[in-house]
Amino acid sequence: MKKVISTLFMALTVVFAMSQSYTITNYTTSNSNLVDNDILSVQGTSTGDVWFGSNGSGASVFDGTTWTTYTTSGNHLGSNTVKGIIEDHSGNIWFATTGGVTKYTGSNWTTYDTGDGVPNDDVRCVYEDASDNIWVGTGGGGVAKSSNGGSSWTTYDTGDGLAHNFVQAITQGPDGDMWFACADGLSRFDGSSSWTTYTDANGLVSNGNELLSACTSPDGNVWFGSKPGFGIGGGVSMYNGSSWSTWQSGPGTLANNQVQGIASDAQNRIWFATYVNGSSLFRNLTNWSSFATPHGLVSNTLQCVDVAPDGYVWIGSTGGVSKIATIVYQDTDVVNNLCGASNAGEITISAGSICPPIYYSIDDGASYQASNNFTGLATGTYDIWVTDSSIFVDAGSVDIMDEAPADAFPFDTAEVCQYDSTQLNPDVSFTTFTWSPDTIVSDDQIENPYIFPDVSQWLMVQYTDSNTCVVDDSVYMEVLPAPVVTVNVTNDSVFTVDNTYSAYQWYLYGNPISGATSQSYTADQPGNYTVCVTGANGCDGCSGMIPYNNASIMESNIDVHAYISDNVLYYDIPEDFNRVEIYSYDGRLLEAAECEGGNNYIVLQNGTDGALLIRFSNEDSYAVKSLYR
């Protein structure tokens, strides 16, 4: 992608920065060697030079540092009044003067006038078409074309079909047709024999038949600027290949209806130079912006405009020249590689533009992206560029450095009981956590999730610490076996479990039985009983439901894992299970829902607390888990 390095301007140049979204640099005879403040024409070239044609004082060229002026002295220009300038495909510079059209090859100057076949010495404009033909529009002699670099000319005037012999501007449409903006009407010529004339009766803006300027944008739209007829009407007309659109001055639109110059940048953003109220910018055929002396322009009386190949907008006026940089680099924020991470650096670039969108680069302009934030960067030096697709600005370089690591936890291992969950309680000042594997955490993006591994394994976490360091850490989660509770029933009502546990609690219908904290319990009333125990390793486990003279929901021998946290049921069940039912311990169905097999969760709708039976099933089998909420 093409890059153009922005340069520092002369010390005497006045620079305006409006809200850091653009800059305007003004050149006049007071702060530069500009030939004259009354500028009729401007043209940026492929070499980076910018040419300016004055109203009676000759032409100046500026290479970014040095100014050089040319006049009729030394047989340079045909006249010191230069109304138009172009660069042709070979790099030659052509000047439309009131003394003929002058060609400058870089070393030789040649002027072509009526003696060489140009129909009138008052040349108002000059244009090169796609076939490298040079066209000139004259003040009274029509237009002329040279296909051999000026050696001979073919003239077209009103007798051939031209609307008027005073031709102010020329452009070529995407179909190859030539357009001639005349003092009274607009002519379209197919290059052979077909001529079409347009006025405000068949397309042009109202009272806009006196045309002053023309331009074809890259999208193929053909633009024309006019002068109000008797002070009424005028403005801008645009032909899109099938229909016309027109715009006139008003709040939030065109600055003024006398449009002296039109230019387009590479992204079809149109600039208008008006003769009274400054310049207007038209983006996306929707958004208007205006720029005048309060915004930094050297004058409101504008006479020409050009978007140079490097994207800068040059505007000539009766008071000097203004150069607009449509994008301004502001600053860059850097996040270093911290905590030992080698690819966690970030660069955030700030810039402003009156021609959005903005694109950003950190590889010296080799590639660009729409986001101003670059992440996952290694330690090193990065070269910053910003662009609005018209101007490319070198913003210098920044360094991403390494910083010392920080620990998330003061421990390397943590214990969790089988079929249970735990939380690791990281530092509350840490943020933006990402946990993995995400299959063993309740939420892999929150600060302190519940963790429920099936087997002992490493848990990885990436987070941002209190110093904004992006850190990786790991904890080995050791899964302790949960008690497998087997209840021996004798005499129908005597319930007994192993004596290897450190604590016992018996329940009836999910409610703890007062004082029932021993290895054995004798039921004294019908109901559904269960017992929960604590093993020597501190892990808890509960038995299945023990019915005593009551219909029951029996458990199967299929192993499932489940727990409830914050009214969310987290589970790990066979992949083919697809239904879950929630029962109270007295056998009441509290809720039922379809579910997905594997490691997943559902939000419970019923808020009943106490001991619960969770029944997972498919069409052929089921499994029941006892839980307490």
HELIX and SHEET records of a PDB file:
HELIX    1   1 THR A  114  ASP A  116  5                                   3    
HELIX    2   2 THR A  293  HIS A  295  5                                   3    
HELIX    3   3 ASP A  438  ILE A  440  5                                   3    
SHEET    1   A 5 VAL A  14  ALA A  17  0                                        
SHEET    2   A 5 THR A  23  TYR A  27 -1                                        
SHEET    3   A 5 GLY A 320  ALA A 325 -1                                        
SHEET    4   A 5 VAL A 313  SER A 317 -1                                        
SHEET    5   A 5 LEU A 302  VAL A 307 -1                                        
SHEET    1   B 4 ILE A  39  GLY A  44  0                                        
SHEET    2   B 4 VAL A  50  SER A  54 -1                                        
SHEET    3   B 4 ALA A  59  PHE A  62 -1                                        
SHEET    4   B 4 TRP A  67  TYR A  70 -1                                        
SHEET    1   C 4 VAL A  82  GLU A  87  0                                        
SHEET    2   C 4 ILE A  93  THR A  97 -1                                        
SHEET    3   C 4 GLY A 100  TYR A 104 -1                                        
SHEET    4   C 4 TRP A 109  TYR A 112 -1                                        
SHEET    1   D 4 VAL A 123  GLU A 128  0                                        
SHEET    2   D 4 ILE A 134  THR A 138 -1                                        
SHEET    3   D 4 VAL A 143  SER A 146 -1                                        
SHEET    4   D 4 THR A 154  TYR A 156 -1                                        
SHEET    1   E 4 VAL A 167  GLN A 172  0                                        
SHEET    2   E 4 MET A 178  CYS A 182 -1                                        
SHEET    3   E 4 GLY A 185  PHE A 189 -1                                        
SHEET    4   E 4 TRP A 195  TYR A 198 -1                                        
SHEET    1   F 4 GLU A 210  THR A 216  0                                        
SHEET    2   F 4 VAL A 222  LYS A 227 -1                                        
SHEET    3   F 4 VAL A 236  TYR A 239 -1                                        
SHEET    4   F 4 TRP A 244  TRP A 247 -1                                        
SHEET    1   G 4 VAL A 259  SER A 264  0                                        
SHEET    2   G 4 ILE A 270  THR A 274 -1                                        
SHEET    3   G 4 SER A 279  ARG A 283 -1                                        
SHEET    4   G 4 ASN A 287  PHE A 291 -1                                        
SHEET    1   H 3 ILE A 327  VAL A 335  0                                        
SHEET    2   H 3 GLY A 345  SER A 353 -1                                        
SHEET    3   H 3 ASN A 373  LEU A 377 -1                                        
SHEET    1   I 3 TYR A 359  SER A 361  0                                        
SHEET    2   I 3 GLY A 380  THR A 387 -1                                        
SHEET    3   I 3 PHE A 392  ILE A 400 -1                                        
SHEET    1   J 4 THR A 413  CYS A 417  0                                        
SHEET    2   J 4 VAL A 470  LEU A 480  1                                        
SHEET    3   J 4 GLN A 457  THR A 464 -1                                        
SHEET    4   J 4 THR A 431  SER A 436 -1                                        
SHEET    1   K 3 ASN A 488  THR A 490  0                                        
SHEET    2   K 3 VAL A 494  THR A 496 -1                                        
SHEET    3   K 3 SER A 520  THR A 522 -1                                        
SHEET    1   L 4 ASN A 511  PRO A 512  0                                        
SHEET    2   L 4 ALA A 503  LEU A 508 -1                                        
SHEET    3   L 4 GLY A 527  THR A 534 -1                                        
SHEET    4   L 4 ASP A 540  CYS A 542 -1                                        
SHEET    1   M 4 ASN A 511  PRO A 512  0                                        
SHEET    2   M 4 ALA A 503  LEU A 508 -1                                        
SHEET    3   M 4 GLY A 527  THR A 534 -1                                        
SHEET    4   M 4 ILE A 546  TYR A 548 -1                                        
SHEET    1   N 3 HIS A 561  SER A 565  0                                        
SHEET    2   N 3 VAL A 568  ILE A 573 -1                                        
SHEET    3   N 3 GLY A 598  VAL A 603 -1                                        
SHEET    1   O 4 LEU A 589  GLU A 594  0                                        
SHEET    2   O 4 ARG A 579  SER A 584 -1                                        
SHEET    3   O 4 ALA A 611  SER A 617 -1                                        
SHEET    4   O 4 TYR A 622  TYR A 628 -1                                        
END                                                                             
